[in-house]
Amino acid sequence: MIFFVDENDENKRLDSFLAEMIPDISRSKIQNLIKSNAVTINGQSKKSSYSLKDGDKIEFEIPEKENLSIIAQDIPLDIIYEDDNMLVVNKPSGMLTHPTALERENTLVNALLHRYGNNLSDINGEFRRGILHRLDRNTSGLLMIAKNNKAHEFLAEQIKNHTITKKYLAIVKGNYEKDTDIIDLPIGRNPNQPHKMMIREDGKESKTIVRVLERFKDATYLELTLITGRTHQIRVHLASKKHPIYNDTLYGAGKGKVNTEEQVLQSYYLRFTKPFGNEIIELEIEPDEKIKKVLKYLRSQK
């Protein structure tokens, strides 16, 4: 099996990464396999504690007796665009992008397997069939899916070079001071809370363009353009400006008066080059139900 490390998994320990990717194998067994040189990084053996780098190629011999199958489930897919090599889906809020060690069902990958079977890229392993990039569970919106490995590599190169345009909609707490802004603050993992990210000097370069769409008494409706694509980037950047996303309890927003499924954040716009040529695909969807619900309340308070 082959895995390619992207920027979202950079700096993770090798054994931790493989334990996440292949949850059917215990971490201690993974560590033993690493010690026995069954795992290589860019063709070389490394220690379990090796810190992964963006672009690393991990090759791993999986014991045959291990069962790594993910079940296919008949879950509806909102397909916004599709061709012979890829598709773009509108992932609903509340759905995981791919299975984890704790949750193996009802993810986007389970739904994709039912519709496409083996006609999905497997560069990132069985648990991430077709997956090029991710959205947090409670972030809705547009996700690109690769149907084969060549398309995966073609699109992944665009993601790596930041030539794909990704725009989001969000409602944040408080009155955002500037009509337009660029947040340029490095992001890294929070050492005390590994499930969270934070602004840190030794973090990775992270840039977000902010544009105000509508202002309210105690909230602001924003469009956000990602220049980079770090884990939790928009959520961390906005929280650092003292404007956490509405209902984003993980990053300090607390619960607003309008009840929604955590952060009111949606990936609503994508612009990319279609495999395998120069045709530009531009997609845009309407604000999701969470955004509409909160906007309706805020506008009623004006």
Buried (B, 14 or more C-beta within 10 A) or exposed (E): BEBBBBBBBBBBBBBBBBBBBBBBBEBEBBBEBBEEEBBBBEEEEBEBEBEBEBEBEBEBEBEEEEEBEBEBBEBEBEEBBEEEBBBBBBBBBEBBBBBEEEEBEEBBBBBBBBBBEEEBBBBBBBBBBBBBBBBBBBBBBBBBBBBBBBBBBBBBEBBBEEEBBBBBBBBBBBEBEEEEBEBEBBBBBBEEEEEBBBBBEEBBEBBBBBBBEEEBEEBBBBBBBBBBBBBBBBBBBBBBBEBBBBBBEBBEBEEBEBEBBBBBBBBBBBBBBBBEEEEEBEBEBEBBBBBEBBBEBBEEEE
